[in-house]
Amino acid sequence: MSHFIVTGGQGGQTQGADAPNRREINDLVKDNHQFSLYIQALNLMFKDSQSDIISHFGIGGIHGLPFKEWDDAGGNNPVSGSQWGGYCTHGSMLFPTWHRPYVALYEQVMQRHALDIAGQYQVDKDTWNTAAQNLRAPYWDWATNSVPPAEVISLQSVNIITFDGSTISVPNPLFQYTFHPIDPTFPAPYSNWQTTLRHPDSESPNATTNVQDLTDNHTPGDGGSASNSLEAIHDGIHVDVGGQGQMSDPSVAGFDPIFFLHHANVDRMLSFWAALNPGVWVASGPAEGGTWTIPGNATIGPNTNLTPFWNTQSGFWHSSGTTKTEALQYTYPEFNNLKPNEVQQAIANYVEQQYGGGGAQFFNRGPGVSFLAQPAAGGAPPHVAKGASPAAPAAPAASAVKPVADAARNPSASQGSHPAESGGPGRGGPSVVHDWTVRIHVKKYELRKSFTVLIFVGPVPDEPSQWRKASSYVGSHSTFVNGSADQCANCRAQADVVTEGFVHLNRALGRHSGLSSYEPQVVSPYLRENLHWRVQAVDRSAISLNSLPSLEVTVASTTLTRPPGSIFPVPGEQVYHHHITHGRQGGAHHAQA
C-alpha cells in the first residue's frame, strides 16, 4: 500500500531565503491573493470526507481522538506499554520536532489545494499561480499580537476574490470546523457540539463561541513573564484560547483551525531557539508515557520515528532530519538575507527587540529572562512539560525583515546605547543581578481537567474574570490535560505526576515595587507581603486551593552575570527562599529546602 509522503509545500521562492516564508496571519489576511487561496483551500479540506486521512478531520485526528491508526503507521491498536491513544508526543523530548512534520503535512495538503484552485482563475493567471506556489501555513505570533485578527476569531464569513476577479463572501474556515458527523468517540461535552468552539457559553448543543470572553482573556500588555520551556508556553496558549472548548483538551485540540496557526508559531520559536543554540538538538530521554507507536518505558532520541509522518515509502521522519526548515520547504522571515555566521547574533538581537529577551534589556530594564535567550541545558531543546506559561508580553512593533539581517552586521543599531549600570530595578542594573522566579509544583491530573495557576505581585481582584486584567498579574502556569481521562491510560497511570512551572518576577518588581535593589534582603520581605496566587478553571471560574493539596508555590533567586560582549546572561547559584510562601495555603511545604 502506498503511503502519503510528507514533503511540505512545493515550489515558490522568497528572496533571500532557501524556501518560501511562512507569514504571520495578520500579514496574510492583508494579501488578497494568498488569503483568498488559503480560505478556499481550507474550505475544501473541511468538506472532504472525515474518513479521508488528509482531510482536516483526518489530519487533526492524528493528535488525539479518535485514537486510531493513520496511514498504516503502527497497528490497529496502540503499541503494548503505551499510555496515550494518539500519536502526539506531549511531555517528551520529541514534542517540538514531532510537531514540525505535523504542521508541514497540513501545510502540504492546504497548498496542494491552493495550487489546484489557482489554476481555475480566469484573470491574472500568473499572479494567482505565483501566489499559490509561495503560500505556506501562516503562524500567529501570540507574543506580539495577543489577540488574533477578526478573520480568525470573530468573522463567520470573509470576503475573497473568486475566479472571475469579483469579490464574494464565503464561510470562514478559521472561525470553526463543522463536524460531519460528530465522531462517536467524542466524550461530553464535545459530543454535544456540531462545531469546534472557543470559550463556549454552555455545554448544550446550541452553544456558541464567546468572542468577548476570548478577547478579554488576551488583553495586550497583560502580565509579561517568561518561561524556560517551549512546551509550557504552548500549553498556556491552548488553555487560554480554548476555555472549555476543544483547544484546551489535547484529545480534540487538533480539530480547531487555530491549532495549526498556534503550532506554526511554536515551530518558529523552535527555529529561534536552534539559532541561539547552534549545534544543539534532540538528546535521548524517556518516552514519558509513550504514544500509539512508542512504548511508555521506551528511550527516545534523535533517530526515533516521528510517526505517523512518512518521508519515504518505507521510513518515517526523524528529529535528526528536521534541524533545517528548508528540508520541509518553508522558512521564517526573520532569517531572510542572513549569512550562516550572522544568524545567532541577528536572531538574538531580534528576540531582544521584539520580545524583551534576556540580554541588555534584562540588565537595563529588569524584565524576566526569555527562554529563547537562555543557554541550552543538557544539550537538548526546550521540550519538557515543565515550565511557565506566561501571559503574552507587550512588545514593540515588529521589526522589518531586512533590519534583522542588518542587525547582525551592526548589533549596536538594534540594541541602542546602554545606560550607566546602577543598582535598582528598572533603573539600569549592574553586571550581576538577581533573577527572581516563582516555581510552581502541582499534580497535573489532580483535577482531571486543564487548569491554570496565576501569580500576582500586589492586590488580587475579588472577581476571577478580572484576574488576568489586573495590573498585579505577573504570569501563569497551565496544565494541558485530557478531559476524557477514562479514555486515557496515561492520565490514570500518571495520576501522581507533578508538573513544574516557572514565572519570572523581575519585570513586575521593576514596575511595581519601588525597591532600590534586587538583593534578597530587599526583595524577600516585599514578596512575603505582596506575592499571591490563585487557581482558575478553563471557564475562568475560581478553583479553591483546597481542591489542589499538591500545589506548592515557592520563590527562588538566581544570580545572572553578563560578561562584556556576551549575547546571553550567565546563570549562577540558585537559592530557594521557602520562608516567603511557607505557612500559606499552596505555599512552600517546608520552611527550608
Rosetta blueprint (number, residue, H / E / L):
1 M L
2 S L
3 H L
4 F L
5 I E
6 V L
7 T L
8 G L
9 G L
10 Q L
11 G L
12 G L
13 Q L
14 T L
15 Q L
16 G L
17 A L
18 D L
19 A L
20 P L
21 N E
22 R L
23 R L
24 E E
25 I H
26 N H
27 D H
28 L H
29 V L
30 K L
31 D L
32 N H
33 H H
34 Q H
35 F H
36 S H
37 L H
38 Y H
39 I H
40 Q H
41 A H
42 L H
43 N H
44 L H
45 M H
46 F H
47 K H
48 D L
49 S L
50 Q L
51 S L
52 D L
53 I L
54 I L
55 S L
56 H H
57 F H
58 G H
59 I H
60 G H
61 G L
62 I L
63 H L
64 G L
65 L L
66 P L
67 F L
68 K L
69 E L
70 W L
71 D L
72 D L
73 A L
74 G L
75 G L
76 N L
77 N L
78 P L
79 V L
80 S L
81 G L
82 S L
83 Q L
84 W L
85 G L
86 G L
87 Y L
88 C L
89 T L
90 H L
91 G L
92 S L
93 M L
94 L L
95 F H
96 P H
97 T H
98 W H
99 H H
100 R H
101 P H
102 Y H
103 V H
104 A H
105 L H
106 Y H
107 E H
108 Q H
109 V H
110 M H
111 Q H
112 R H
113 H H
114 A H
115 L H
116 D H
117 I H
118 A H
119 G L
120 Q L
121 Y L
122 Q L
123 V L
124 D L
125 K H
126 D H
127 T H
128 W H
129 N H
130 T H
131 A H
132 A H
133 Q H
134 N H
135 L L
136 R L
137 A L
138 P L
139 Y E
140 W L
141 D L
142 W L
143 A L
144 T L
145 N L
146 S L
147 V L
148 P L
149 P L
150 A H
151 E H
152 V H
153 I H
154 S L
155 L L
156 Q L
157 S E
158 V E
159 N E
160 I E
161 I E
162 T L
163 F L
164 D L
165 G L
166 S L
167 T E
168 I E
169 S E
170 V E
171 P E
172 N L
173 P L
174 L L
175 F L
176 Q L
177 Y L
178 T E
179 F L
180 H L
181 P L
182 I L
183 D L
184 P L
185 T L
186 F L
187 P L
188 A L
189 P L
190 Y H
191 S H
192 N H
193 W L
194 Q L
195 T E
196 T L
197 L L
198 R L
199 H L
200 P E
201 D L
202 S L
203 E L
204 S L
205 P L
206 N L
207 A L
208 T L
209 T E
210 N L
211 V H
212 Q H
213 D H
214 L H
215 T H
216 D H
217 N L
218 H L
219 T L
220 P L
221 G L
222 D L
223 G L
224 G L
225 S L
226 A L
227 S L
228 N L
229 S L
230 L H
231 E H
232 A H
233 I H
234 H H
235 D H
236 G H
237 I H
238 H H
239 V H
240 D H
241 V H
242 G H
243 G L
244 Q L
245 G L
246 Q H
247 M H
248 S H
249 D L
250 P L
251 S L
252 V L
253 A H
254 G H
255 F H
256 D L
257 P L
258 I H
259 F H
260 F H
261 L H
262 H H
263 H H
264 A H
265 N H
266 V H
267 D H
268 R H
269 M H
270 L H
271 S H
272 F H
273 W H
274 A H
275 A H
276 L H
277 N L
278 P L
279 G L
280 V L
281 W L
282 V L
283 A L
284 S L
285 G E
286 P E
287 A L
288 E L
289 G L
290 G L
291 T L
292 W L
293 T L
294 I L
295 P L
296 G L
297 N L
298 A L
299 T E
300 I E
301 G L
302 P L
303 N L
304 T L
305 N E
306 L E
307 T E
308 P E
309 F E
310 W E
311 N L
312 T L
313 Q L
314 S L
315 G L
316 F E
317 W E
318 H E
319 S H
320 S H
321 G H
322 T L
323 T L
324 K L
325 T H
326 E H
327 A H
328 L H
329 Q L
330 Y L
331 T E
332 Y L
333 P H
334 E H
335 F H
336 N L
337 N L
338 L L
339 K L
340 P H
341 N H
342 E H
343 V H
344 Q H
345 Q H
346 A H
347 I H
348 A H
349 N H
350 Y H
351 V H
352 E H
353 Q H
354 Q H
355 Y H
356 G L
357 G L
358 G L
359 G L
360 A H
361 Q H
362 F H
363 F H
364 N H
365 R H
366 G L
367 P L
368 G L
369 V L
370 S L
371 F H
372 L H
373 A H
374 Q L
375 P L
376 A L
377 A E
378 G L
379 G L
380 A E
381 P L
382 P L
383 H L
384 V L
385 A L
386 K L
387 G L
388 A L
389 S E
390 P L
391 A L
392 A L
393 P L
394 A L
395 A L
396 P L
397 A L
398 A L
399 S L
400 A L
401 V H
402 K H
403 P H
404 V H
405 A H
406 D H
407 A H
408 A H
409 R H
410 N L
411 P H
412 S H
413 A H
414 S H
415 Q H
416 G L
417 S L
418 H L
419 P L
420 A L
421 E L
422 S L
423 G L
424 G L
425 P L
426 G L
427 R L
428 G L
429 G L
430 P L
431 S L
432 V E
433 V E
434 H E
435 D E
436 W E
437 T E
438 V E
439 R E
440 I E
441 H E
442 V E
443 K E
444 K L
445 Y L
446 E L
447 L L
448 R L
449 K L
450 S L
451 F E
452 T E
453 V E
454 L E
455 I E
456 F E
457 V E
458 G L
459 P L
460 V L
461 P L
462 D L
463 E L
464 P H
465 S H
466 Q H
467 W H
468 R H
469 K H
470 A L
471 S L
472 S L
473 Y E
474 V E
475 G E
476 S E
477 H E
478 S E
479 T E
480 F L
481 V L
482 N L
483 G L
484 S L
485 A H
486 D H
487 Q H
488 C L
489 A H
490 N H
491 C H
492 R H
493 A H
494 Q L
495 A L
496 D L
497 V L
498 V E
499 T E
500 E E
501 G E
502 F E
503 V E
504 H E
505 L L
506 N H
507 R H
508 A H
509 L H
510 G H
511 R H
512 H H
513 S H
514 G L
515 L L
516 S L
517 S L
518 Y L
519 E L
520 P H
521 Q H
522 V H
523 V H
524 S H
525 P H
526 Y H
527 L H
528 R H
529 E H
530 N H
531 L E
532 H E
533 W E
534 R E
535 V E
536 Q E
537 A E
538 V L
539 D L
540 R L
541 S L
542 A E
543 I E
544 S L
545 L H
546 N H
547 S H
548 L L
549 P L
550 S L
551 L L
552 E E
553 V E
554 T E
555 V E
556 A E
557 S E
558 T E
559 T E
560 L E
561 T E
562 R L
563 P L
564 P L
565 G L
566 S L
567 I L
568 F L
569 P L
570 V E
571 P E
572 G E
573 E E
574 Q E
575 V E
576 Y E
577 H L
578 H H
579 H H
580 I H
581 T L
582 H L
583 G L
584 R L
585 Q L
586 G L
587 G E
588 A L
589 H L
590 H L
591 A L
592 Q L
593 A L
